[in-house]
Amino acid sequence: QGYYFLLAYFLAQEALGPWLSPAARRIIRAREVKVWSMWTGVYRKGFGYMDFCRCMEGGEFYSHVGKNMRLAGFSKRHFLRTMFNSSSAQHHLMRQQQCRETPLSGFFPEAALTMMFTTGCVPGDVGMAALLLQNCVLEQDIQKVLLLHDTMFRMSTLAADCQDSKFWPFTVRDTATQYARVIWELARRPNGRAP
């Protein structure tokens, strides 16, 4: 249930966005630290101290994921433009991901929960999911897009206190706000239809 409350928090920000002043946004962002630290407290109570960002253990694999994210231009202003430009190297990098080949069952919350508690490098697995997500966007598979956003959002709560946004070109907040934006965009469409 806690996931849904956290998601509702970000959805409310997305819905109220046009009416929030810059000062109100700053206040909300400042208080968000407590929201994320609450998740750290929940996991510590349940599992003791666990480092969910042990990315050195799978060093070569996760280093490759991070490299591909940077090559793809994640967090750059031109990211979307180059991703949809079929002549760009970034577009071809996204096309190499395996959205169509991955069975739908691999995207369900049960699979996400299994991954959550077997991974040692949450940021790396979220990064891998983000690369796959872009391929699902290019494939226009909205169901897999939504399920991947949900997986990334759930997993990011594990890394709230250890995500290194200097190495990984995204933050835990990015995963939450992107998921909220997708849901809000679909909710605003007639009958919730995908484009």
C-alpha positions as a Markdown table, in Angstrom:
| # | Residue | x | y | z |
|---|---|---|---|---|
| 1 | Gln | 0.0 | 0.0 | 0.0 |
| 2 | Gly | 2.9 | 2.3 | 0.8 |
| 3 | Tyr | 3.9 | 2.4 | -2.9 |
| 4 | Tyr | 0.5 | 3.7 | -3.9 |
| 5 | Phe | 0.6 | 6.5 | -1.3 |
| 6 | Leu | 4.1 | 7.5 | -2.6 |
| 7 | Leu | 2.9 | 7.4 | -6.2 |
| 8 | Ala | -0.3 | 9.4 | -5.3 |
| 9 | Tyr | 2.0 | 12.0 | -3.8 |
| 10 | Phe | 3.9 | 12.4 | -7.1 |
| 11 | Leu | 0.7 | 12.2 | -9.1 |
| 12 | Ala | -0.8 | 15.1 | -7.1 |
| 13 | Gln | 2.3 | 17.2 | -7.9 |
| 14 | Glu | 1.9 | 16.4 | -11.6 |
| 15 | Ala | -1.8 | 17.3 | -11.5 |
| 16 | Leu | -1.3 | 20.5 | -9.5 |
| 17 | Gly | 1.9 | 21.4 | -11.4 |
| 18 | Pro | 0.4 | 24.3 | -13.5 |
| 19 | Trp | -0.9 | 25.9 | -10.3 |
| 20 | Leu | 2.1 | 25.5 | -8.0 |
| 21 | Ser | 4.3 | 28.6 | -7.6 |
| 22 | Pro | 8.1 | 28.1 | -7.8 |
| 23 | Ala | 8.2 | 28.8 | -4.0 |
| 24 | Ala | 5.7 | 26.1 | -3.3 |
| 25 | Arg | 7.7 | 23.6 | -5.5 |
| 26 | Arg | 10.9 | 24.4 | -3.6 |
| 27 | Ile | 9.1 | 23.8 | -0.2 |
| 28 | Ile | 7.7 | 20.5 | -1.5 |
| 29 | Arg | 11.1 | 19.3 | -2.8 |
| 30 | Ala | 12.8 | 20.2 | 0.5 |
| 31 | Arg | 10.3 | 18.1 | 2.4 |
| 32 | Glu | 10.7 | 15.1 | 0.0 |
| 33 | Val | 13.9 | 14.1 | 1.7 |
| 34 | Lys | 11.8 | 12.9 | 4.7 |
| 35 | Val | 9.5 | 11.0 | 2.3 |
| 36 | Trp | 12.4 | 9.0 | 0.9 |
| 37 | Ser | 14.1 | 8.5 | 4.2 |
| 38 | Met | 10.9 | 7.0 | 5.5 |
| 39 | Trp | 11.4 | 4.2 | 2.9 |
| 40 | Thr | 14.9 | 3.7 | 4.1 |
| 41 | Gly | 13.6 | 3.3 | 7.7 |
| 42 | Val | 10.9 | 0.8 | 6.6 |
| 43 | Tyr | 13.5 | -1.4 | 4.8 |
| 44 | Arg | 16.0 | -1.1 | 7.7 |
| 45 | Lys | 13.3 | -2.3 | 10.2 |
| 46 | Gly | 12.4 | -5.2 | 8.0 |
| 47 | Phe | 15.8 | -6.3 | 6.8 |
| 48 | Gly | 18.4 | -4.6 | 9.0 |
| 49 | Tyr | 21.1 | -2.6 | 7.3 |
| 50 | Met | 21.4 | -3.7 | 3.6 |
| 51 | Asp | 23.4 | -2.0 | 0.9 |
| 52 | Phe | 21.2 | -2.1 | -2.2 |
| 53 | Cys | 23.8 | -0.2 | -4.2 |
| 54 | Arg | 26.7 | -2.8 | -4.2 |
| 55 | Cys | 27.3 | -2.2 | -7.9 |
| 56 | Met | 31.0 | -3.1 | -7.7 |
| 57 | Glu | 30.1 | -6.8 | -7.2 |
| 58 | Gly | 28.7 | -7.0 | -10.8 |
| 59 | Gly | 31.2 | -4.4 | -11.9 |
| 60 | Glu | 31.7 | -5.1 | -15.6 |
| 61 | Phe | 28.0 | -5.6 | -16.3 |
| 62 | Tyr | 26.8 | -2.5 | -14.4 |
| 63 | Ser | 29.6 | -0.5 | -15.8 |
| 64 | His | 28.4 | -1.4 | -19.3 |
| 65 | Val | 24.8 | -0.4 | -18.3 |
| 66 | Gly | 26.0 | 3.0 | -17.1 |
| 67 | Lys | 28.1 | 3.5 | -20.2 |
| 68 | Asn | 25.1 | 2.7 | -22.5 |
| 69 | Met | 22.9 | 5.1 | -20.5 |
| 70 | Arg | 25.5 | 7.9 | -21.0 |
| 71 | Leu | 26.0 | 7.0 | -24.7 |
| 72 | Ala | 22.2 | 7.2 | -25.1 |
| 73 | Gly | 22.2 | 10.7 | -23.7 |
| 74 | Phe | 20.0 | 10.1 | -20.6 |
| 75 | Ser | 19.4 | 13.3 | -18.6 |
| 76 | Lys | 20.6 | 15.4 | -21.6 |
| 77 | Arg | 18.2 | 18.0 | -23.1 |
| 78 | His | 18.4 | 16.5 | -26.6 |
| 79 | Phe | 17.6 | 13.0 | -25.4 |
| 80 | Leu | 14.1 | 12.7 | -26.8 |
| 81 | Arg | 15.0 | 14.3 | -30.1 |
| 82 | Thr | 17.9 | 11.9 | -30.7 |
| 83 | Met | 16.0 | 8.9 | -29.5 |
| 84 | Phe | 13.3 | 9.4 | -32.0 |
| 85 | Asn | 15.7 | 10.3 | -34.8 |
| 86 | Ser | 16.1 | 6.9 | -36.6 |
| 87 | Ser | 19.5 | 8.0 | -38.1 |
| 88 | Ser | 21.1 | 8.7 | -34.7 |
| 89 | Ala | 23.4 | 6.4 | -32.9 |
| 90 | Gln | 21.2 | 6.8 | -29.7 |
| 91 | His | 18.2 | 5.5 | -31.6 |
| 92 | His | 20.1 | 2.4 | -32.8 |
| 93 | Leu | 21.3 | 1.8 | -29.2 |
| 94 | Met | 17.7 | 1.8 | -28.0 |
| 95 | Arg | 16.6 | -0.5 | -30.8 |
| 96 | Gln | 19.1 | -3.1 | -29.5 |
| 97 | Gln | 17.2 | -3.6 | -26.3 |
| 98 | Gln | 14.9 | -6.5 | -26.0 |
| 99 | Cys | 11.3 | -5.2 | -25.4 |
| 100 | Arg | 9.5 | -7.3 | -28.0 |
| 101 | Glu | 11.5 | -10.4 | -27.1 |
| 102 | Thr | 10.9 | -10.2 | -23.4 |
| 103 | Pro | 7.7 | -12.0 | -22.4 |
| 104 | Leu | 5.0 | -10.0 | -20.7 |
| 105 | Ser | 5.3 | -12.1 | -17.5 |
| 106 | Gly | 8.7 | -10.7 | -17.0 |
| 107 | Phe | 7.2 | -7.2 | -16.5 |
| 108 | Phe | 4.6 | -8.1 | -13.8 |
| 109 | Pro | 4.9 | -6.9 | -10.2 |
| 110 | Glu | 5.8 | -10.4 | -9.0 |
| 111 | Ala | 8.9 | -10.4 | -11.2 |
| 112 | Ala | 9.8 | -7.0 | -9.9 |
| 113 | Leu | 9.5 | -8.1 | -6.3 |
| 114 | Thr | 11.8 | -11.1 | -7.0 |
| 115 | Met | 14.3 | -8.8 | -8.5 |
| 116 | Met | 14.0 | -6.3 | -5.7 |
| 117 | Phe | 15.2 | -8.7 | -3.1 |
| 118 | Thr | 17.8 | -10.5 | -5.1 |
| 119 | Thr | 19.7 | -7.6 | -6.6 |
| 120 | Gly | 22.8 | -6.1 | -5.1 |
| 121 | Cys | 22.8 | -3.1 | -7.4 |
| 122 | Val | 19.4 | -1.4 | -7.6 |
| 123 | Pro | 20.6 | 1.6 | -9.6 |
| 124 | Gly | 22.1 | -0.7 | -12.2 |
| 125 | Asp | 19.0 | -2.8 | -12.5 |
| 126 | Val | 16.8 | 0.4 | -12.7 |
| 127 | Gly | 19.2 | 1.7 | -15.4 |
| 128 | Met | 18.9 | -1.6 | -17.4 |
| 129 | Ala | 15.1 | -1.3 | -17.1 |
| 130 | Ala | 15.3 | 2.4 | -18.3 |
| 131 | Leu | 17.1 | 1.3 | -21.4 |
| 132 | Leu | 14.6 | -1.4 | -22.0 |
| 133 | Leu | 11.8 | 1.1 | -21.4 |
| 134 | Gln | 13.0 | 3.3 | -24.2 |
| 135 | Asn | 12.8 | 0.4 | -26.6 |
| 136 | Cys | 9.2 | -0.3 | -25.5 |
| 137 | Val | 8.4 | 3.3 | -26.1 |
| 138 | Leu | 9.8 | 3.0 | -29.7 |
| 139 | Glu | 7.8 | -0.3 | -30.1 |
| 140 | Gln | 4.7 | 1.6 | -28.8 |
| 141 | Asp | 4.0 | -1.2 | -26.3 |
| 142 | Ile | 2.1 | 0.9 | -23.7 |
| 143 | Gln | 1.4 | -2.1 | -21.4 |
| 144 | Lys | 5.1 | -2.9 | -21.0 |
| 145 | Val | 5.9 | 0.8 | -20.6 |
| 146 | Leu | 3.6 | 1.1 | -17.7 |
| 147 | Leu | 4.8 | -2.2 | -16.1 |
| 148 | Leu | 8.4 | -1.1 | -16.5 |
| 149 | His | 7.7 | 2.3 | -14.9 |
| 150 | Asp | 6.1 | 0.5 | -12.0 |
| 151 | Thr | 9.1 | -1.9 | -11.6 |
| 152 | Met | 11.6 | 1.0 | -11.7 |
| 153 | Phe | 9.5 | 3.0 | -9.2 |
| 154 | Arg | 9.3 | 0.1 | -6.7 |
| 155 | Met | 13.0 | -0.7 | -7.0 |
| 156 | Ser | 14.1 | 2.9 | -6.6 |
| 157 | Thr | 12.6 | 3.0 | -3.1 |
| 158 | Leu | 15.4 | 0.6 | -2.1 |
| 159 | Ala | 18.1 | 3.0 | -3.3 |
| 160 | Ala | 16.7 | 6.1 | -1.7 |
| 161 | Asp | 19.8 | 6.5 | 0.6 |
| 162 | Cys | 22.5 | 5.2 | -1.7 |
| 163 | Gln | 21.8 | 6.2 | -5.3 |
| 164 | Asp | 24.8 | 7.9 | -6.8 |
| 165 | Ser | 23.4 | 10.3 | -9.4 |
| 166 | Lys | 26.9 | 11.4 | -10.3 |
| 167 | Phe | 27.5 | 8.0 | -11.9 |
| 168 | Trp | 24.0 | 7.1 | -12.8 |
| 169 | Pro | 22.3 | 9.7 | -15.0 |
| 170 | Phe | 19.0 | 9.7 | -13.0 |
| 171 | Thr | 17.8 | 10.0 | -9.4 |
| 172 | Val | 15.2 | 8.1 | -7.4 |
| 173 | Arg | 13.0 | 11.1 | -7.8 |
| 174 | Asp | 13.3 | 10.9 | -11.6 |
| 175 | Thr | 11.8 | 7.4 | -11.6 |
| 176 | Ala | 8.9 | 8.5 | -9.5 |
| 177 | Thr | 8.1 | 11.7 | -11.4 |
| 178 | Gln | 8.4 | 10.0 | -14.8 |
| 179 | Tyr | 6.0 | 7.3 | -13.7 |
| 180 | Ala | 3.5 | 9.9 | -12.4 |
| 181 | Arg | 3.8 | 11.9 | -15.7 |
| 182 | Val | 2.9 | 8.8 | -17.8 |
| 183 | Ile | -0.1 | 8.0 | -15.6 |
| 184 | Trp | -1.3 | 11.6 | -15.6 |
| 185 | Glu | -0.9 | 11.9 | -19.4 |
| 186 | Leu | -2.9 | 8.7 | -19.9 |
| 187 | Ala | -5.5 | 9.8 | -17.4 |
| 188 | Arg | -6.1 | 13.1 | -19.3 |
| 189 | Arg | -6.7 | 11.4 | -22.6 |
| 190 | Pro | -10.3 | 10.5 | -23.7 |
| 191 | Asn | -11.0 | 7.0 | -22.3 |
| 192 | Gly | -7.4 | 6.8 | -21.2 |
| 193 | Arg | -6.3 | 5.9 | -24.7 |
| 194 | Ala | -2.6 | 5.6 | -25.5 |
| 195 | Pro | -1.4 | 7.8 | -28.4 |
